[in-house]
Amino acid sequence: MRYIPFKILEEIPGLESKFWALICVDEHFYRLTRAYNTINQMICAAEARVESDMAFDLQDLRRERVRLKDEIFYCLRH
């Protein structure tokens, strides 16, 4: 199976311009998106391995990714 990093912009059709505007002016939003991308890359790398030798709990990372995604969506909607 091929693992492709989740792309958050695909989840927010119609809000792309607001996303980029917030990235430019809101430091908190920028940090949220960076954290989301970092965790997403870690998850994708771990899932792509047959035997994961990483010390973190993959389920915890997935939960954190959902939490970050929810907070990003909240920022975009308000």
C-alpha positions, 0 to 999 in steps of 0.5 A, spaced: 500 500 500 502 506 498 501 512 503 500 519 501 500 524 506 494 527 508 493 534 505 489 539 509 487 543 503 483 538 500 478 538 506 477 545 506 474 546 499 472 554 498 476 556 504 483 556 501 484 563 500 482 564 508 487 559 509 493 562 506 490 569 509 491 566 516 497 563 515 500 570 513 497 574 519 496 569 525 502 566 528 497 561 532 494 558 526 501 558 522 504 553 528 497 549 528 498 548 521 506 546 521 504 541 527 499 538 523 504 537 517 509 534 522 505 529 525 502 527 519 509 526 516 511 522 522 504 518 521 505 516 514 512 514 515 510 510 520 505 507 516 509 505 510 514 501 514 513 494 515 516 494 522 515 500 526 521 501 530 519 508 532 518 509 540 511 513 539 504 511 539 501 511 533 494 512 535 496 518 540 499 521 533 493 520 530 489 523 535 493 529 535 492 530 528 485 530 529 485 535 534 489 539 530 485 538 524 479 540 528 482 546 531 484 549 524 477 548 522 475 552 527 479 557 526 477 557 518 470 557 520 470 563 525 
